[in-house]
Amino acid sequence: MLGIETSCDETSAAVVDEHGIRGLAIASQDAHAAFGGVVPEIAAREHIRSLDAMVRHAMREAEVGHEDLAGVGVTAGPGLVGALLAGVNWAKAYAFARGLPLLGVHHMEGHLFGTALEHEGAHPPFIGLLVSGGHTLLLEAHAWGRYRLLGQTRDDAAGEAFDKVARRLGLPYPGGPEIQRAAERSAAAGGAAGRFRLPRPMLSRRDLPGDPAYYDMSFSGLKTAVARIAEQLEAEDGLADAVDDLAAEFQEAVVDVLAEKTRRAVEQTGCRRVVLGGGVARNSRLREGLAERLGSSGELYAPSPRLATDNAAMIAAAARFRLARGERSPWSLNAEAALAFPGLA
């Protein structure tokens, strides 16, 4: 199965078979750093420029030809519409020209399959925590293609909050890795324990199972709390000396929320297996926090950095599963930012 991923600012192609990844190419766009965030028009143009080379690279690494492919899977949403269109139109043209089945894949379902590509134990039933720049979802997977949404962010995604807080603190883009590095510097310097105390949104309330707030999350207020502290520190000319400690406290607050919500899901469903996916899964403190909170009552599966970032291997794996079920996407397949998560109740 050939996979294509162009939902944001990574251009990726991959070839996957029943044994796993045969070939994978990822080109991360560096043209956005000067703007402090992804510029959709630039992203789309970079995808168009890079996609042919990525496919050639992946197929060469996989040692396969066009005639060896069973189908083409492509991210059809959600994501930046212009970026998605670049991948969807390429995949449609290629599949049509080669007479191959076309499979549109939901980007976030792909992240679940990405972790499963590296861990045999990451199979349903499991609790899935998907944390990216655009989404934060907590779900129960009864089987591949059958999911129950437990909770989600009510405003900003966790990854978005990382990027915006980093920008407010004067850290480079992308913000997630920079926040982690700042937190590590704070720890190495001994940290200033208790210097800052940020809220843990939607954890202080005494919500009960069955209440949507029991699993839902919110990060907008946390981001605002950081901004207010930063403003006060700037007025006192003390922000530069406090960036690392404030970044560490912000990271800890996000990890506390995500880990506790996941622990609740494990406790209430009785499902011990947890699968982590999405770009924020690269954060080592998040993985540590989840493992600590789950303790011996849970088993955690997290992707490597290569498969935590947006990649086409996860898209090919999800497409391969759906092709085996006899599914096909119509030639009218479009890039829809609000594409429904297939099988999500």
N, C-alpha and C positions, 0 to 999 in steps of 0.2 A: 504494500500500500504506500503510495506517495502522499505525503502530507505537506500542506502549505499553511504558513502562519504569517499574517501581516496585520494584526489587530491594532498595534500601536507603533512602537519604534524599534522593534526587532524584525528583521526579514529572515525567515527561516524556511528551510525545506528539509525533508527527512524521508527515509525509506525504512519501513518497519515490516517485519514478518512475524510468524508465530513464535520465533525464538527471541524477539526483541528488536533492538535498534540495529539496523544494518548500515545506515549512513545518516549523518546529521550535520547540517551547516547552519550557523547562526551569524548574522551580521548585525551588530548593535550600532545604531546610528549615533554618532557623536556630534551631529550638527546642531543639536538642541541645547547644549550646555550653555551657550552664550545667552540664551533667552530664559534660562531658569526653569524650563519646562518644555513639553513636547509641542511643536508647532505642527498642526495637522497637515497643512499644505506641503511642508518640507518632508514630513513623514511619508506621505503618499508618493511624492516624486522619488524619494530614496528607495522605496519598495520597487517601483517600476524599474529603476536603474539597476537594482541588485538581484532581482528575483531569478532571472535566467541563470546567472552565475551560481546562485545558491542551489538550484535544482541540479545543475551539471555536477557541482561538487558532491552533493549528497548521493547522486546515482553512481558517480565514479567510485566513491568510498564504499558503497554497497555492492559494487561490481554487478550491477543489473542494467539491462537495456529497457527501452520503452515496451518491448514485447513481453517483458517479465512482470509487468504491473497488472494487478487485479482491479485497481480503482484509484481514484484521486479523492482525498479528503482535504477540506479547506475550512478555515475559520470563517464562519458566516456572521458572527456577532457574539457578544457585543464588542464594541470598540469604536475607534474613530472611523466614521463612514468612508471618508476618502481612502484611508489606509486599507480598510476591509475590501473596498471595491477593487483595489489593485490586485489583491490575492484572489478574490472570487472570480473576477473576469479572466485572469490568467488560468485558473483551474478549470473554468467552464470551457475556454477555448481549447486547452490541452486535452481534456477528457473527450470533448466532441471530436476533435481531430483524430484521436487514437481509438475512438469507439469504446471508451472506458466508462464504467459507472461513476457518478459524481455524488459525493456525500458532503453536505454542509454540517459543520460541527459547532456546537456551542463552546465558546472559549473556556468557560469555567468548568464544564464537564471534562474538557481536555485536561485540565490541571489534575483532576482525580486520576485519570489514566496515566499521566506523567509519573506520578509517584509509584503506581503499580508496575510501571516498566522496570523499576529498580528494586522493588521489594515483592517477593512472592506472597508475603503475608498481607499485603495491602489489597485485600479483596473483600467484597461484601460478605456479611453485613459489617458496616463500620459507621462511625461518626466522622463526617468530613468537615474540616475547617478550611475554607478557601479565603485567603487573605491576599488582596492585590491592591494596585493603585486605584482601581475602579470599583471593587466589590469586596464585601466582607460577609460571608455566608456560613451558617452553621446548619448542617443537614444530616439526616440519617439515611444511609444507603442500604436499602433492603436487598437489592441486587443491582447489577449494572443496568442502568436505564430505568431504575425504579427508586426515586428519592423522595424524602419528606422534608420540607423546609421547616427547621426548628426556629431559627432566628436569623436576623441580618442587621446591618447597620441602618439606623434611621436617618442618617445624614451623610457625613463624610466616610469614605472607606478608610481603613487603617493606613494603607499605603499612601493615600492622598494626604492624610494628616502628617505622616512622616515627612513627605516632601515639603509641605507648606510650613511646618515647624522649622525644618532645616533652613528654609529660605529666610524665615523671620530671624533666625539666629545667625544669619550671615554665612551659613555653610554651603558648599557647592552642590550643584545638581549632578546626579540624582541624590535625593536627600536621605533615603533609607540607609544605605551603607555609611553615609557621613554621620548620621545620628549614632549608629552602632560604634563607629570608630571614636566618636567623642565620648560615648559612655565608657568605652574601654580605657580611654585616657584618664577619665575621672576615676575609675577603679584602680588603675595603676598608680595614680597619685594619692591614693588613700581615700578619695572621695570626700565629700562634705556631708556625712550622713545627717539627714534631717534638715539640711540647709533649705531645701524646697520641698513642699508637699502639695502635689497636684491631686485633683479629684480623680476617683475611679468611677466614671459615669455608669449609671444603672447597676451599680453593685451595692450602693448604700441602702437602697430601698429593700423592704422585706417582701419581695415578690414571691408568689407561690407558683409551683408547677401548674401549667395551664394558662397562666397569665403571659401574654406575648412578651412582656418586659423581662420575664425570667431568662429568656435566651437572647433577646434583642440587645443591640449595642449602639453607642453614640460616641462620636469622637470630635464633633464640632466644638462642643463646650470645652473639651480638654485643650484643643488647639487655641481657643480664645484665652484660656487661663494662662497658657504659656506666653501668648502675646502681651497680656497685661503685666506679667512679671518682667518680661523683657523691656517693656516701655518704662516701667519703674526703675529698672537697673540702668537703662540708658540715661534717664534723668539724673541718676547719681554717678554717671560715668563709670559704671561697674559691670556692664554686660560682657565685655571681652573676657574678663576673669571668671565669669560664671557660666559661660556657654557649655562647657563640658559637663558640669554638675547638673545644669538644667536639662540638657539633652538626655542625661542618664535617668533623671527622674521621669521625664516624659516617656522614654522607652519602657521604663518599669511600669508605669501606669497603663500603657497599652497592653503590655504582656499580662499584667494582672487581670485585666478585663477579659482578654481572649482566653486565657488559661482557665479562669473561673467559670466562664460560660461553657467551655468545653467540658470541664469537670462535671458541671450540672447535667449536661446531656448524657455523659457516660453513666452517671448515677441514676438518672431517671429512666433511661431506656434499657439499662442493663447490658449495653453493648460496650465491651471493653476496648475494642480496636478503634484507634483514631488515625485518620489519614489527613495529613497536612498538605496543602497545595497553594500555589500562587507565589508571586514575586516576594512577598514579605516572609515566606517560608525560608528565605535565605538568612534571615536574622537568627543568629546563634542563640541570643538571649531568649527569643520566643520558643525555640526548641527546648532549651533548658527549663524555662518556666512551665511549659506544658508537661514535661517529664516529671518535674517536681510536684506539680499539682495533681497529676494522675497517680503518681506513686506506683505501688504494686498492683493497683486496681485496674490499670490500663496498659495498653501497648501502643506505642507511638511510631508511626511511619512517616518520615519526612523525605522530600526529594533532595538530591544533590543540588548545588548551586546551578549547574548546567540545566537541569530539568525543572528548577523552580522558576527560572526566568521564562518568558514566553518562548516557546519552541515548537517546531513542527512535528517532533516525534510524538508528543502527546496527542496532537490532532490526528496523526495517522493511526495511532492506536485506537482512539475513539471511533474513527471512521471504519477501521477494520472490524471492530465489534458490531457496528451497525450494518455493515455490508453483509456480515455473516448471518444477521437476522433477516436478510432480504430487503433491507431498506435502500431506497434510492432518493436522491434529491431531484426535483424537476429542473429543467433547463432555465426556468424563470427564477431560480435561486438568486436572492438579492442580499445585499449587505444591510442587515437590519440591526441597529443598535439595541433594540428591545426584543431580540429573538428570544422566544420562550425557552427556558431550560427544559429539554426533553425529559419527560418522565418525572418532573418535579411536581409534587402535590402540595 
